[in-house]
Amino acid sequence: KDFSDIKSEESKLTDVIAEATYPELRNMPEQAVPVWFQNYIQKITLEDPRHIYNLEKAEYMPVLLQSLAARAGSLINDADLGREVGLNAVTTRHYRGLLNNTFVTHTLKPWHRNVSKRLVKSHKLYFHDTRLLCHLLGSTPSDLARANPARFGHIVENFVLSELTKANTSSRETADLSFYRTNDGREVDFVLEQNRKLVAIEVKGAENITEKDLSGIKEFQQVAGDDFHCGIILCNTPRVIAYGKGIYLLPFNSLWED
């Protein structure tokens, strides 16, 4: 809970999201990026499934990937997803698993400690690379921020998950990563757990945080009891702000600051 060294910086969040992508794209001319993505998508959805996994219905993979992009940050329902794509639930789950195993998508499990039967059991879906997600949605981070703020909120949440996963992978002491959600819709975007200590993380695009924005973390704080370490709201705050007992507002650059 020592955030004293974190200071807000001038980096635009949309620029950072665009840069936190595949190394091949870092110095590539902007007009070449969509072509690179199209070739990449063809390889992971058509060529590899046919030649490596011998999938009988590999032609459904591009449609599946597109449908998953539209659901990024949402709970997974393979039956509903399969009906949309044209596959049964079992095949959908299998094909989705291939995208997970090749680090295209990431499924996040729900947090539970047998404290309540009200918690959802479904997983949530994200993409490891947020710029790939934007491409599948037919846009860029900056265009989505300007034209579709609601959709951009999901993009930011996906980016935060991606950065947390990177940090967790490179850390000497890893934390268990999950999310908290009740059947009546109370939720916390991300939960980090290490040695039974819990950190709740909410992602908000706004600078002005309201009590409603804190409701999920405050409920989780009560559920976690003495194991609650702190709650963090990642948002467009110009500085670190202590907001109530054990809850802090942090700028987005705290994700990548040394």
C-alpha positions in Angstrom: 0.0 0.0 0.0 2.9 2.3 -0.5 2.0 4.4 -3.5 4.1 7.5 -2.6 6.4 7.2 -5.7 3.5 7.1 -8.2 3.0 10.3 -10.0 0.6 11.0 -12.9 2.4 11.3 -16.3 1.5 12.9 -19.6 1.4 9.7 -21.6 -2.0 9.3 -23.3 -3.7 6.0 -22.4 -4.7 5.4 -26.0 -1.1 5.7 -27.2 0.1 3.3 -24.5 -2.5 0.7 -25.4 -1.5 1.0 -29.0 2.2 0.5 -28.1 1.7 -2.4 -25.7 1.3 -4.9 -28.5 3.2 -7.5 -30.6 6.9 -6.4 -31.0 6.6 -6.6 -34.8 4.2 -3.7 -34.8 6.2 -1.3 -32.8 8.1 0.4 -35.7 5.7 -0.6 -38.5 4.1 2.0 -40.7 0.5 2.6 -39.5 -0.9 1.6 -42.9 0.8 -1.8 -42.7 -0.7 -2.7 -39.3 -4.1 -3.9 -40.6 -2.5 -6.2 -43.2 -0.2 -7.7 -40.5 -3.3 -8.4 -38.3 -5.2 -9.9 -41.2 -2.3 -12.3 -41.9 -2.0 -13.1 -38.2 -5.7 -13.8 -37.8 -5.7 -16.1 -40.9 -2.8 -18.1 -39.4 -4.3 -18.6 -36.0 -7.9 -19.2 -37.1 -7.5 -21.1 -40.4 -4.0 -22.3 -41.2 -3.0 -23.6 -37.7 -6.4 -25.2 -36.9 -6.4 -27.1 -40.2 -2.7 -28.1 -40.4 -1.8 -28.6 -36.7 -5.0 -29.4 -34.9 -6.9 -31.1 -37.8 -10.1 -29.4 -36.9 -13.1 -30.6 -38.9 -14.8 -27.2 -38.8 -11.9 -24.8 -38.9 -13.9 -22.5 -41.1 -15.9 -21.5 -38.1 -12.8 -20.2 -36.2 -12.7 -16.7 -37.8 -16.4 -16.2 -36.9 -15.8 -17.5 -33.4 -12.9 -15.1 -32.9 -15.0 -12.2 -34.1 -17.8 -13.1 -31.7 -15.4 -13.4 -28.8 -14.1 -9.9 -29.5 -17.6 -8.5 -29.2 -17.9 -10.3 -25.8 -14.5 -9.2 -24.4 -14.9 -8.5 -20.6 -18.1 -10.4 -20.4 -19.2 -13.7 -18.8 -18.7 -16.7 -21.1 -21.7 -18.8 -22.2 -20.6 -21.4 -24.7 -24.2 -22.4 -25.5 -25.2 -18.8 -26.5 -21.8 -18.3 -28.3 -22.2 -21.6 -30.2 -25.7 -20.7 -31.4 -24.4 -17.4 -32.8 -21.4 -19.1 -34.5 -23.2 -22.2 -35.7 -21.5 -24.8 -33.4 -22.7 -26.8 -30.4 -21.6 -25.9 -26.9 -19.0 -28.7 -26.6 -17.3 -27.8 -29.9 -17.4 -24.1 -29.1 -15.7 -24.8 -25.7 -13.0 -26.9 -27.4 -12.3 -24.4 -30.2 -12.2 -21.5 -27.6 -9.7 -23.6 -25.6 -7.4 -23.7 -28.6 -7.4 -19.9 -28.7 -6.7 -19.8 -25.0 -3.8 -22.3 -25.3 -2.2 -20.3 -28.1 -2.3 -17.1 -26.0 -4.8 -15.3 -28.1 -7.6 -15.1 -25.5 -7.5 -15.4 -21.7 -10.3 -16.7 -19.5 -10.5 -15.3 -16.0 -12.0 -17.4 -13.2 -14.4 -16.0 -10.6 -13.1 -15.5 -7.0 -14.7 -17.7 -4.4 -13.9 -19.0 -1.0 -17.1 -20.8 -0.2 -18.3 -17.6 1.5 -21.5 -17.3 -0.5 -23.7 -19.2 -2.9 -24.6 -15.9 -4.6 -21.3 -15.7 -6.5 -21.4 -16.5 -10.3 -19.5 -19.5 -11.5 -18.9 -18.5 -15.1 -15.6 -17.3 -16.4 -14.9 -14.0 -18.1 -13.2 -13.6 -21.4 -10.4 -11.2 -22.4 -7.7 -10.9 -25.1 -4.0 -11.0 -24.3 -3.3 -8.3 -26.9 -5.6 -5.3 -26.7 -4.6 -3.9 -30.1 -5.7 -7.1 -31.7 -9.0 -6.8 -29.9 -9.4 -3.2 -31.3 -8.6 -4.5 -34.8 -11.3 -7.2 -34.5 -13.7 -4.5 -33.5 -12.8 -2.6 -36.7 -11.2 0.4 -34.9 -8.2 1.8 -33.0 -7.9 2.7 -29.3 -8.0 6.4 -30.1 -11.0 6.1 -32.4 -12.9 4.1 -29.9 -12.2 6.6 -27.1 -13.5 9.4 -29.2 -16.5 7.7 -31.0 -17.6 5.0 -28.6 -16.7 5.7 -24.9 -18.8 2.8 -23.6 -16.9 0.3 -25.8 -13.6 2.0 -25.0 -14.3 1.2 -21.3 -14.2 -2.5 -22.2 -11.0 -1.9 -24.1 -9.4 -0.2 -21.0 -10.5 -3.1 -18.8 -8.9 -5.6 -21.2 -5.7 -3.6 -21.3 -5.5 -3.6 -17.5 -6.0 -7.4 -17.4 -3.3 -7.7 -20.0 -0.8 -5.6 -18.0 -1.6 -7.3 -14.7 -1.0 -10.7 -16.4 2.4 -9.5 -17.8 3.4 -8.1 -14.4 2.3 -11.3 -12.7 4.2 -13.5 -15.1 7.4 -11.6 -14.6 7.1 -11.2 -10.9 9.1 -13.4 -8.5 6.0 -13.7 -6.3 3.0 -14.3 -8.3 -0.6 -13.6 -7.2 -3.8 -15.5 -8.0 -5.9 -13.4 -10.4 -9.6 -13.6 -10.6 -12.8 -11.4 -10.5 -15.6 -11.0 -8.1 -19.3 -11.0 -9.1 -22.5 -11.8 -7.4 -25.7 -13.1 -9.1 -27.3 -9.7 -8.5 -24.6 -7.9 -10.4 -22.3 -6.5 -7.7 -18.7 -6.9 -9.0 -15.0 -6.1 -8.8 -13.2 -6.2 -12.1 -10.1 -7.9 -10.7 -9.0 -9.6 -7.5 -5.3 -10.3 -6.6 -4.7 -12.9 -3.9 -1.4 -13.8 -2.3 -1.0 -15.6 1.0 -4.8 -15.1 1.6 -4.4 -11.3 1.4 -6.7 -9.7 -1.2 -6.4 -6.6 -3.4 -9.5 -5.5 -5.3 -9.1 -3.5 -8.5 -11.8 -1.5 -10.3 -11.2 0.1 -13.7 -13.0 3.4 -14.4 -12.5 5.7 -17.3 -13.7 8.8 -15.5 -11.8 11.2 -13.2 -14.7 11.9 -10.9 -15.4 8.8 -8.9 -18.7 8.4 -7.1 -19.9 6.3 -4.2 -21.6 4.0 -6.8 -18.2 3.3 -8.4 -17.0 2.1 -5.0 -20.0 -0.1 -4.2 -18.4 -3.3 -5.5 -15.1 -2.8 -3.7 -16.9 -1.9 -0.5 -19.0 -5.1 -0.6 -16.0 -7.2 -1.4 -14.2 -5.5 1.6 -16.9 -6.7 3.9 -16.9 -10.2 2.4 -13.1 -10.5 2.6 -12.9 -9.3 6.2 -9.5 -9.2 7.7 -8.0 -10.7 4.5 -8.8 -7.4 2.6 -5.4 -5.7 2.0 -6.6 -2.7 -0.1 -8.9 -1.6 -2.9 -7.7 0.3 -5.9 -9.6 2.3 -8.4 -7.6 2.8 -11.6 -8.9 5.9 -13.2 -7.9 9.3 -14.8 -6.9 10.8 -11.4 -4.1 13.3 -11.6 -2.5 11.9 -8.4 -2.9 9.2 -5.8 -5.8 9.8 -3.5 -6.8 7.9 -0.4 -10.5 7.4 -0.6 -11.9 5.9 2.5 -10.4 3.1 4.6 -8.0 1.1 2.6 -9.2 2.3 -0.8 -7.1 4.4 -3.2 -7.5 6.1 -6.5 -4.5 5.5 -8.7 -3.6 6.9 -12.2 -3.4 4.4 -15.0 0.4 4.8 -15.4 0.8 3.0 -12.1 0.5 -0.1 -14.2 3.7 0.5 -16.1 5.8 2.8 -13.8 8.9 1.2 -12.3 
